[in-house]
Amino acid sequence: MCPRCPGGDEAAMMAAAGTLRPRRTDPGQPGERPPLRLVLTVAAWLGTGTALAGLNKWIFAAHGFRYPLLLSSLHMLAAVALGYPLGWVRGPPPPVRPRARIYLLSLTFCGSVALGNLGLSLVPLDAAQAVHATAPLATLLLSALLRGHRHHPLQYAAMGPVCAGAACSIAGGVRFHQPGGCVLLAATVLRALKSLQQSLLLQEGCLDAVSLLCLTALPSFCLLFGAAVALEVAPAWQGVLRYDGSLWGCVLLSCLGSVLYNLASFCVLSLTSALTIHLLGNITVVGNLLLSRVLFGSSLSALSYLGIALTLAGMFMYQQPQLIARRWAVWLQHRPPRHQ
């Protein structure tokens, strides 16, 4: 699991600086190798994220499950059932002041998860991942607007290929549900805001992944389950009972996967930054496009592959701005002079 913050001095320094710097060295910095723990955590996060997205889409598409809010609330119920025992083993979490930050994070988290699952039930998996690929741009703008965080000029320029790649992937899809795309876009903005809130609590609030999961799981479950009962289950309660055991087995696996995914994402956030986690998440675009092709028969056009390449190129530009700037300067120095 992710360790607790070592003390309040570093968090105070980050808060005084008014920036959202990572508590540990960002793996994208040139010349430094990421620690093995970070590599394993990122690998676990990417694997669970890809598997969870495919499993949720399978629940909606193959089983015809029409209750995305109920599925989201069951995810949070699993977090309550597993997170609190883990929290008791590790000891009580440190107090968070003001407590309203936890409730605000829970509200943002519920909105992002509910809209994400709702959009996933309307949109093919490849198109959904293409919309989610714009999360780095939303995070960059929100961090600059809310936190005053300044980035390297090449990191701003990297958002161009990232968004262009998402647009190409969407245009290359054979089916795209416009209302579902708008829902996913709103979910993406909320995901960006949620990541910034989580990063602040993990790095400045001296919380670890298990503590943050324990603090946010119960309020999130109450909000999501109340919305599910009011909007989905109450109008069609008998429809929930018609599904067979294989569906509920998939739902159970989805709930367990969501707990692992949330824990891994909290750990990655505490080790890097809110923007980096979304850029790393774009790696799952490739995996989910291939998964969508294998499981659901989605066809990938040349434009979709171009979108993948542009997205990955934008990720490299963001992660290695200093390296690109140095290579460009060296190339300019060794370029033969122009003859007049």
C-alpha positions, 0 to 999 in steps of 0.5 A: 500500500501507499505510505503515509506522508512523512510529515507536515513540513513538505505539505506546508511548503507546497501549500505556501508555494501555491502549486500542485507539485508531486510529493515524489519525483515525477517519472517523466523527468529526464535522467531519473529512473522511476522507483520500482514501487511506482512502476508496479503501482502504475502497472497495477493501476493500468491493468485494473483500469483496462479490465474494469472498463471492459468488464463494465461495458460487458455488463451493459452490452452483453447482459443488457444491464440498464442500471449504471447508477446502481452499479456505481453504488455497488462499487462504493458499497464494496469499497465500504466493505473492504476499505473499513477493515483495511483501515482498522488494521492500519489504524485510525486515519488522521483527522481532516480539517475541514471535513467539507473537503471530504464531502465535496470530493465525494460529491465530485467522485459520485458525479464522475463515476455515475456520468462515466458509467451512464455514458459507457452504457450509451457509447462504444468502449473505443469512443468512450476511451477517446473522450476520456483521453481529453482528461489531461487538457481539462486537468491542465486548465483546471490546475492553472485556473484553480491552483495557478500552476505553471507548466513548461510551454511544451507541456501546453503544446502537448495537449494539441496532439492529445486532443487531436488524437481523441478527435481522430479516434472519435471520428474513426469510430463507426458509431457515436452517440452524441448525447452519450458523448456529452455525458462522457465529456462532463464526466471527464471534466469531473474526473479532472476536478476529482483528481485535483481534489484527491491530490491535494488531500493525499499530498497536503492532507497527509492521507494515504490511499486506504484512509482516503478510500475509507473517508470517501466511500460511505458518503459516496455510497449514500449519494449514489444509492439514493440517486439509483433508487430514485432514478433507476430502481424505483421505476423498474424494481422488478427488472433488477430481479430478472437477471441471472447469476452470471450477471451478478458474478460479473457485477461482483468482479466489477466491484472488487476491481473498482476497489483495487482500481481506486486504491491504485489510483490513490497511490499513483496520485500520491506518488506523482500528480493529478495531470500525470495520472491522466496522461498515464491513463491514456496508455489504456486507450490502446488496450481498450481499443484492442479489447473493444475489437476483441470482445465487442467486434468494434472496427478500427479505421486508419483514422483511429490508429492515427488518433492513437499515435497522436495521443501517445506522441502528446503524452511523450511531449508532456513527459519529456519537455526538457529532453525535447528542448535539449535535442532541439537546441542541439539540432539547431547548433549542428544544423548547417548554415544557410547560404545567402 
